[in-house]
Amino acid sequence: MAVGAHPEPDLSPVLSPVSSRYINRELSRLDFDERVLAMAEDPKLALLERVRFLAIFSQNLDDFFQVRVAGLKEQVLAAVAVSSPDGMSPLEQLKAIRTRVEGLISRQVAIYNREIVPALAQSGIALVRGEEVGKKELAQLHTVFREQIFPVLTPLAVDPGHPFPYISHLSLNLAVMVRDPQRRQQRFARVKIPPVLPRFIALVEGERYVPLEDVIALHLPALFPGMEIVAHHPFRVTRDGDLDDVDSDAEDLLAAIQTELRRRRRHARVVRLEVDPGMSAEVLELLTRELELQPADVYQIDGLLDMGSLSVLTQLDRPDLKEETWTPTTQPRLRGIAAEVPDLFAVLRAGDILAHHPYDSFATSVEAFVDHAAGDPDVLAIKQTLYRTSGPASPIVRALIRAAERGKQVVALVEIKARGDEQANIGWARALEEANVHVVYGLLGLKTHAKVTLVVRREGAHIQHYLHVGTGNYNPSTARAYEDVSLLSSDSDLGADVTELFNLLTGYSRQQPHRPGDHRRAVRGVSGGRPDRPPHPQHVLAASWRARTFGTDPGPFDRGPVPRALARLLVRQWRKARVLPRLFRSDAAQPGPAGRGRRPGYGFETAPAAAADPRRIAG
């Protein structure tokens, strides 16, 4: 699919023997997104499940541009002379990204137009465009527009007296060309599609839906009375949405984040423009000039813009088009007698537990662990890192508040740099503070992405540590959909690691928050083929696979230290639970619950597809 006026040649560098040991970080992310798109292409999945993956792919691509592409563009503008570990310059990465994204968008549009839309129509859910609406339906849309849509719209003209308007981040808009019938002058106007209104307008005649932008386009004469509508085209803008560059010298991280959020609402650089292929050269030139874009930043979408909005269709009451509802099971050792809840601390003292979500219930493992700690009179303190949750209604957040109200020492590190959830996290973090929870808002220059809970309990004359370490988030909704692992343990070495971690996160420390051991030793152990070396956690698998494939030692590959106790415990539990084949499959997709469908390995996206073969992983 042609994208932009002048396609760029593929200038991807020929990798040297040294750089070939590494997988490019940005292209690896697109590899993962491609696996999500492959799920939408799978005809064996339920139809609305395919729609859901199509929406997830679109949302992932939005995130990729506002963070990854935005960061590379900043490097190019700043003339930063730095290469990625695989030897590519920022400009070379941008060109390689464009080539990959073009191909992915072509597949996305093809699956939507040729398969999803016809299949939905055959199932009684018709997505129709404005020109396909019948007379009776048009009369209904007139009423809907007049009563519900028209009062919300604000057309903005562009002329010598009206400067080009600000186009907000991820907004969907109509570019409208109008002509004054008396002066015969053409003018440009922008109409923003209100995000407060439903994206699809339901028609009375069966399950038929019209995109909101098409409904507005049908009624443009009402917005520009007395003017001739020459043309109209939808377009969408993506801006830089990364907050990782917040000033590291800021005295108040919370204030710095809030200031940056306000600034970016008005001044964030545009990094992508999505347009309708029929947009005239005149309008496209106007948009690229005013938004300060290059032709390579323009993507033509021959279909529905913002396919992420298709997620609303998955909420339709059509169980025949969805997967069967999956009910997770309780990990065997966490099952009580009859309805009795077991003493979780006694269970953990007897041995570690590994829960594999969504197959193992998040509610009866992680949530139950925090809830049990909140109600135990011998628990002295609870410390937890929170990246994303379901907000103040989260069972875990409510348990932390309840623990604080009972006089326990409760500490919550709320990462307010969690992308997309910054403002929401600030809001419910303040609710925690009002309940006397000690809230830390993260660290300047770093993002705390760890999912860790530490429980400090008095047992007789000594203090015992219990903890949870896991992938994913402390969010019960995503825990029912995404694959993740949770380790619950009372191991003393791991407890010491986590204690030092929290001391580093909440105080001042130059001490390494882990037992000795790092990536380099772990990766070299795997690449050397040592039969006495165990496999290592997922965050070293990509480098390990690279080393085995090319027959080289990855050398100083160091994405940060790996606690030896954590590596040992995870591997031991993975082997006992026999989940290695499930976590790393050669088809790069995970089996869905009870064998119904497949899910991409969200919790293990850093591992390449070829590394999924357990025979490669075994040391």
C-alpha positions in Angstrom: 0.0 0.0 0.0 1.4 3.4 -1.0 1.8 5.6 2.0 2.8 9.2 1.6 4.0 10.9 -1.6 7.5 9.6 -1.8 8.2 6.1 -0.4 11.6 5.9 1.2 14.0 3.2 0.1 14.9 0.5 2.6 18.2 1.6 4.1 18.4 -1.0 6.9 22.0 -1.6 7.6 23.8 -4.9 7.0 24.5 -6.1 10.5 28.1 -6.7 11.6 28.9 -9.9 13.4 28.8 -7.9 16.7 25.6 -6.1 16.0 23.9 -9.3 14.8 23.9 -10.6 18.3 21.1 -8.1 19.2 17.5 -7.7 18.2 16.5 -4.1 17.5 14.3 -2.9 20.4 11.8 -1.0 18.2 11.5 -3.7 15.5 11.1 -6.3 18.2 8.1 -4.4 19.5 6.6 -4.5 16.0 7.3 -8.2 15.9 5.1 -8.5 18.9 2.3 -6.3 17.4 2.5 -8.5 14.3 1.7 -11.5 16.4 -1.4 -9.7 17.8 -2.5 -8.9 14.2 -2.0 -12.6 13.3 -4.6 -13.4 16.0 -7.1 -11.2 14.1 -6.3 -13.1 10.9 -7.0 -16.5 12.5 -10.3 -17.8 11.2 -10.5 -20.4 13.9 -11.1 -17.7 16.6 -14.6 -16.4 17.4 -15.5 -13.4 15.2 -15.7 -10.8 18.0 -12.5 -12.2 19.4 -10.8 -11.4 16.1 -12.4 -7.9 16.2 -10.9 -7.5 19.7 -7.4 -8.4 18.5 -7.8 -6.0 15.5 -8.6 -3.2 18.0 -5.7 -4.2 20.3 -3.3 -4.0 17.3 -4.5 -0.5 16.5 -4.1 0.7 20.1 -0.7 -0.9 20.3 0.4 1.0 17.2 -0.9 4.2 18.7 1.3 3.6 21.7 4.3 2.7 19.6 4.2 6.0 17.7 3.5 8.3 20.6 6.4 6.7 22.6 8.9 4.8 20.5 8.7 6.7 17.2 8.5 10.0 19.1 11.7 9.2 21.0 13.6 8.4 17.8 12.4 11.6 16.2 13.6 13.6 19.2 17.0 12.0 18.7 17.1 12.9 15.0 16.1 16.5 15.7 18.7 16.8 18.4 21.3 15.3 16.0 22.2 12.6 18.6 25.1 10.6 17.2 24.2 7.3 18.9 23.4 3.9 17.5 21.2 1.2 18.9 23.0 -2.0 20.2 22.3 -3.6 16.8 24.1 -0.8 15.0 21.2 1.3 13.6 21.1 5.0 13.8 17.8 6.8 14.8 17.1 7.7 11.2 17.8 4.2 10.0 15.4 2.8 12.6 12.7 5.3 11.6 13.0 4.2 7.9 12.9 0.5 8.9 9.9 1.2 11.1 8.1 2.8 8.3 8.6 -0.1 6.0 7.4 -2.6 8.6 4.4 -0.4 9.6 3.3 0.0 5.9 3.1 -3.8 5.6 1.3 -4.2 8.9 -1.3 -1.5 8.0 -1.9 -3.2 4.6 -2.6 -6.5 6.4 -4.8 -4.7 8.9 -6.9 -2.9 6.3 -7.2 -6.1 4.2 -8.4 -8.2 7.1 -10.9 -5.5 8.1 -12.4 -4.8 4.6 -12.3 -8.3 3.1 -13.0 -10.6 6.1 -14.2 -8.8 9.3 -16.8 -6.5 7.8 -18.4 -9.2 5.5 -18.3 -11.8 8.4 -20.0 -9.3 10.8 -22.7 -8.6 8.2 -23.3 -12.3 7.7 -23.7 -12.6 11.5 -26.2 -9.7 11.6 -23.9 -6.9 12.6 -23.6 -4.5 9.6 -21.0 -1.7 9.6 -22.3 0.6 6.9 -20.8 3.8 5.6 -22.7 7.0 5.0 -23.4 6.4 1.3 -25.0 3.0 2.1 -27.7 4.4 4.4 -31.3 4.1 3.1 -33.9 6.8 3.1 -35.7 5.6 6.3 -32.4 5.3 8.1 -31.3 8.7 6.9 -34.4 10.2 8.5 -33.5 8.6 11.7 -30.0 10.0 11.5 -31.4 13.5 10.9 -33.1 13.3 14.2 -30.1 11.9 16.0 -27.8 14.5 14.5 -30.1 17.4 15.4 -30.8 16.3 19.0 -27.5 14.7 20.1 -24.6 15.6 17.8 -25.1 19.1 16.4 -25.1 20.8 19.8 -21.6 19.3 20.6 -19.9 20.3 17.3 -17.6 23.3 16.8 -16.5 23.8 13.2 -13.2 25.8 13.1 -12.5 27.9 9.9 -8.9 28.6 8.7 -8.5 32.0 7.1 -6.5 35.2 7.6 -8.7 35.9 10.7 -8.7 32.4 12.0 -5.3 30.7 12.5 -4.9 26.9 12.0 -6.5 25.3 15.1 -4.7 23.0 17.6 -5.4 19.3 16.7 -5.5 17.3 19.9 -3.7 14.0 20.4 -5.3 10.9 18.9 -8.3 13.0 17.8 -10.4 12.0 14.8 -11.3 15.0 12.6 -12.9 16.0 9.3 -11.0 18.2 6.9 -13.7 20.2 5.1 -13.3 22.3 2.0 -16.1 24.8 1.5 -16.8 27.4 -1.2 -18.5 30.8 -0.9 -21.0 30.8 -3.7 -20.8 34.5 -4.1 -17.1 35.2 -3.8 -16.2 31.8 -5.3 -13.4 31.4 -2.7 -12.5 28.1 -1.2 -11.7 27.8 2.5 -10.5 25.0 4.8 -12.3 24.1 8.0 -11.8 21.5 10.6 -14.5 19.6 12.5 -13.4 17.5 15.5 -15.3 14.3 16.0 -16.4 14.6 19.6 -14.8 11.8 21.7 -17.7 12.1 24.2 -20.1 10.6 21.7 -20.4 7.0 20.6 -18.1 6.1 17.7 -20.8 4.1 16.0 -24.4 5.2 15.8 -26.9 2.4 15.9 -29.7 2.3 13.3 -33.2 1.1 14.1 -33.2 -1.5 11.3 -31.5 -4.4 12.9 -27.9 -4.4 14.2 -26.6 -1.7 11.7 -24.0 0.8 12.7 -22.7 3.9 11.0 -19.4 5.6 12.0 -19.9 8.9 13.8 -17.7 10.8 11.3 -20.0 9.6 8.4 -23.1 10.9 10.2 -21.4 14.3 10.7 -20.3 14.3 7.0 -23.9 13.7 5.9 -24.9 16.9 7.7 -22.1 19.3 6.9 -24.5 21.7 5.2 -26.1 22.3 8.6 -22.6 23.3 10.0 -21.8 25.6 7.1 -25.1 27.1 6.1 -25.1 29.0 2.8 -21.7 27.4 1.8 -21.0 24.8 -0.8 -19.3 21.6 0.5 -16.6 20.9 -1.9 -14.9 17.9 -0.2 -14.4 16.3 3.2 -11.9 13.8 4.4 -11.2 12.2 7.8 -7.8 12.5 9.4 -6.2 11.6 12.7 -3.2 13.0 14.5 -0.8 11.3 16.9 1.4 13.4 19.2 4.4 12.7 21.4 3.0 11.1 24.5 6.2 10.1 26.3 6.8 11.5 29.8 10.0 9.7 30.4 12.0 12.9 29.8 10.6 14.7 32.8 13.4 16.9 34.2 15.6 14.7 36.4 16.5 17.8 38.5 12.9 18.5 39.5 12.4 18.8 43.2 8.8 17.5 43.1 8.2 14.6 40.8 4.4 14.9 41.2 4.4 18.6 40.3 6.7 17.9 37.4 4.5 15.2 36.0 1.4 17.4 36.3 3.1 20.4 34.7 4.3 18.1 31.8 0.8 16.7 31.3 -0.6 20.2 31.0 2.2 21.3 28.6 1.9 18.3 26.4 -1.8 18.8 25.9 -0.9 21.9 23.9 2.6 21.6 22.7 3.5 18.0 22.1 5.0 17.4 18.7 3.0 15.6 16.0 4.6 12.3 15.0 2.0 10.7 12.7 -0.8 11.8 10.4 -3.4 9.2 9.3 -5.5 10.3 6.3 -8.0 9.0 3.9 -6.4 8.0 0.5 -8.8 10.3 -1.4 -7.6 13.4 0.3 -6.6 16.0 -2.2 -3.0 17.1 -2.6 -4.0 20.6 -1.6 -5.5 19.6 1.8 -2.7 17.1 2.5 -0.1 19.8 1.8 -1.9 22.2 4.2 -2.1 19.6 7.0 1.6 18.5 6.7 2.7 22.1 6.6 0.7 23.3 9.6 1.5 20.2 11.6 5.2 20.4 10.7 5.4 17.0 9.2 7.3 15.3 6.5 5.8 13.0 3.8 7.2 10.0 5.6 5.0 10.9 8.6 1.8 10.5 6.6 0.0 7.1 6.5 -2.9 6.5 4.1 -5.5 4.2 5.6 -7.9 2.8 3.0 -10.6 2.0 5.5 -11.9 2.9 9.0 -9.6 5.3 10.8 -8.9 4.5 14.5 -9.7 0.8 14.5 -9.1 0.8 18.2 -12.7 2.0 18.6 -13.8 -1.4 17.3 -13.4 -2.7 20.8 -17.0 -1.4 21.6 -18.3 -4.1 19.3 -16.9 -6.8 21.7 -19.4 -5.5 24.3 -22.4 -6.5 22.2 -24.6 -9.2 23.7 -23.6 -11.8 21.2 -22.2 -14.8 23.1 -22.4 -16.9 19.9 -19.7 -14.7 18.4 -17.4 -14.8 21.5 -15.3 -17.3 23.3 -16.9 -19.3 26.1 -16.5 -17.5 29.4 -13.4 -18.7 31.1 -13.5 -19.4 34.8 -10.0 -19.6 36.3 -9.2 -22.3 38.7 -7.7 -21.9 42.2 -4.1 -23.1 42.5 -4.4 -26.5 44.2 -2.4 -25.5 47.3 -4.5 -22.4 47.8 -7.8 -24.4 48.0 -9.2 -24.6 51.5 -11.4 -27.3 53.0 -15.0 -26.7 51.7 -15.6 -22.9 51.8 -12.8 -22.3 54.3 -10.0 -20.0 53.2 -6.6 -21.6 54.0 -3.9 -19.9 56.1 -1.9 -18.5 53.2 1.2 -17.8 55.4 1.2 -21.4 56.6 0.9 -22.5 53.0 3.9 -20.4 51.9 6.0 -21.5 54.8 5.6 -25.0 53.4 6.8 -24.0 50.0 6.6 -21.5 47.2 3.6 -21.2 44.9 3.6 -20.2 41.2 0.3 -19.1 39.8 -0.1 -19.0 36.0 -2.7 -16.4 35.0 -5.4 -16.4 33.6 -5.6 -20.2 34.1 -4.9 -19.8 37.9 -7.2 -17.3 39.5 -5.8 -13.9 40.3 -8.5 -13.4 43.0 -7.7 -16.5 45.0 -3.9 -16.0 44.7 -2.6 -12.4 44.5 -5.7 -10.6 45.7 -6.2 -13.2 48.5 -2.6 -12.8 49.6 -2.9 -9.0 50.0 -6.4 -9.3 51.6 -5.1 -11.9 54.0 -2.2 -9.7 55.0 -4.5 -6.7 55.5 -6.6 -8.7 58.0 -3.9 -10.5 59.9 -3.2 -9.0 63.3 0.4 -10.1 63.2 1.2 -8.4 60.0 3.2 -5.2 60.7 3.7 -3.8 57.3 2.7 -4.1 53.6 4.8 -2.6 50.9 3.7 -2.7 47.2 4.6 -1.2 43.8 1.6 -0.2 41.7 2.0 0.5 38.0 -1.6 0.0 36.8 -4.7 -1.1 38.7 -8.4 -0.7 38.2 -8.4 2.4 40.4 -9.9 3.0 43.8 -12.4 0.2 43.3 -9.5 -2.3 42.9 -9.7 -5.1 45.6 -6.0 -4.7 46.2 -6.2 -0.9 46.7 -9.2 -1.4 49.1 -7.1 -4.0 51.0 -4.2 -1.5 51.4 -6.6 1.2 52.7 -8.2 -1.3 55.1 -4.7 -2.3 56.4 -3.7 1.3 56.9 -6.9 2.0 58.8 -6.1 -0.9 61.1 -2.8 0.7 62.0 -0.4 -1.3 59.8 2.5 0.4 58.1 1.4 0.5 54.5 3.7 1.8 51.7 2.6 2.1 48.1 4.9 3.2 45.3 2.5 4.5 42.7 4.2 5.0 39.3 2.7 8.2 38.0 4.7 7.8 34.8 2.6 4.8 33.9 1.9 5.7 30.3 -1.7 6.8 29.6 -2.6 6.4 33.3 -0.7 9.3 34.7 -3.6 11.5 35.7 -5.7 8.5 36.9 -2.8 7.3 39.1 -2.4 10.7 40.6 -6.0 10.7 41.5 -6.3 7.4 43.3 -2.9 7.8 44.9 -4.2 10.8 46.7 -7.1 8.6 47.9 -4.5 6.3 49.4 -2.8 9.2 51.1 -6.1 10.2 52.7 -6.3 6.8 54.2 -2.8 7.3 55.8 -1.0 5.1 53.3 2.5 6.3 52.7 2.6 7.0 49.0 5.8 7.3 46.9 5.3 8.7 43.4 8.2 7.0 41.7 11.8 8.0 41.1 13.2 10.8 38.9 14.8 9.5 35.8 13.5 6.0 36.3 10.2 4.1 35.8 9.3 1.5 38.4 7.7 -1.3 36.4 8.3 -4.1 38.9 5.2 -5.8 40.4 6.3 -6.6 43.9 4.5 -6.9 47.3 6.3 -7.4 50.6 4.5 -8.4 53.7 6.4 -8.1 57.1 4.9 -10.4 59.8 5.8 -11.0 63.4 6.0 -14.7 64.2 7.0 -15.3 67.8 10.4 -13.8 68.5 11.4 -13.2 64.9 10.2 -11.3 61.7 9.2 -13.3 58.6 8.9 -11.9 55.1 6.3 -13.0 52.6 6.2 -11.6 49.1 4.7 -11.6 45.7 6.8 -11.1 42.5 5.1 -11.2 39.1 4.6 -10.0 35.6 1.5 -8.2 34.5 -0.2 -5.6 36.7 -2.2 -5.5 39.9 -5.3 -5.3 37.8 -8.0 -8.0 38.1 -9.4 -7.1 34.6 -6.2 -7.7 32.7 -5.4 -10.7 34.9 -8.4 -12.4 33.4 -7.2 -11.9 29.8 -3.4 -11.7 29.6 -0.9 -14.4 30.4 1.3 -13.7 33.4 3.0 -15.5 36.3 2.9 -14.8 40.0 5.4 -16.1 42.5 4.3 -16.2 46.1 7.1 -17.0 48.5 8.6 -16.8 52.0 12.1 -17.4 50.8 14.6 -15.5 53.0 17.0 -14.6 50.2 14.3 -13.3 48.0 12.8 -11.5 51.0 16.2 -9.8 51.6 16.3 -8.7 47.9 12.8 -7.2 48.0 13.5 -5.5 51.3 16.5 -3.8 49.9 14.5 -2.9 46.7 11.9 -1.0 48.7 14.6 0.7 50.8 16.1 1.9 47.5 12.7 3.0 46.1 11.5 4.9 49.1 14.7 6.2 50.6 18.3 6.9 49.7 20.6 4.0 48.9 23.6 3.2 46.8 23.5 -0.4 47.7 22.7 -2.9 45.0 19.1 -4.2 45.7 19.9 -7.8 44.9 22.1 -10.8 45.6 25.2 -11.0 43.4 24.5 -12.2 39.8 23.8 -10.4 36.6 22.7 -10.8 33.0 26.2 -11.3 31.6 27.0 -14.3 33.7 23.5 -15.8 33.1 23.6 -15.3 29.3 27.2 -16.6 28.9 26.2 -19.6 30.9 23.4 -20.4 28.4 25.4 -19.5 25.3 28.3 -21.7 26.5 26.1 -24.8 26.5 26.9 -25.7 30.1 24.7 -28.8 30.9 24.8 -27.8 34.6 23.3 -24.3 34.0 19.5 -24.0 34.5 17.4 -21.9 32.1 16.9 -18.3 33.2 13.9 -16.0 33.4 12.3 -14.5 30.3 14.2 -11.2 30.4 17.5 -12.9 29.4 16.0 -15.4 26.9 16.3 -13.0 23.9 20.0 -12.5 24.3 20.5 -16.2 25.1 18.7 -17.2 21.9 20.8 -14.7 19.9 24.0 -16.1 21.3 23.0 -19.7 20.5 21.8 -18.9 17.0 24.9 -17.1 15.9 27.3 -19.2 18.0 28.8 -16.2 19.8 29.0 -14.9 23.4 26.8 -11.8 23.7 29.5 -10.2 25.9 28.5 -7.2 28.1 24.8 -7.5 27.4 23.4 -5.8 30.5 19.9 -4.6 30.9 20.3 -4.6 34.6 21.0 -7.0 37.4 19.0 -10.2 37.9 18.6 -11.3 41.6 20.1 -14.7 41.8 17.5 -15.8 44.3 14.7 -14.7 42.0 16.2 -16.5 39.0 16.7 -19.7 41.0 13.2 -19.7 42.5 11.4 -18.9 39.2 13.2 -21.6 37.3 12.6 -24.1 40.1 8.9 -23.3 40.2 8.6 -23.3 36.4 10.1 -26.7 36.2 7.9 -28.1 39.0 4.8 -26.6 37.4 5.9 -27.7 33.9 4.9 -24.4 32.5 8.0 -23.8 30.3 6.4 -25.3 27.2 3.3 -23.2 27.8 5.2 -20.0 28.4 7.5 -20.3 25.4 5.8 -21.9 22.4 7.4 -22.1 19.0 4.3 -20.6 17.3 4.8 -17.4 19.4 1.3 -17.6 20.7 -0.1 -19.0 23.9 -2.9 -21.4 24.2 -6.2 -19.8 25.4 -8.0 -21.1 28.4 -9.2 -24.7 28.0 -7.6 -24.8 24.6 -10.1 -22.3 23.1 -8.1 -20.1 20.8 -4.6 -18.7 21.3 -3.4 -15.6 23.0 -0.1 -13.7 22.4 2.4 -14.0 25.1 1.8 -10.5 26.6 3.9 -11.2 29.6 6.9 -12.4 27.6 7.0 -10.2 24.6 10.8 -9.7 24.8 11.4 -13.4 23.9 11.6 -13.8 20.1 9.5 -16.5 18.4 12.4 -18.7 17.6 13.5 -18.7 21.3 10.2 -20.4 22.2 11.5 -23.9 21.6 12.3 -25.3 25.0 15.1 -27.3 23.5 16.9 -24.0 22.8 16.3 -22.7 26.3 17.6 -25.7 28.2 21.1 -25.1 29.3 
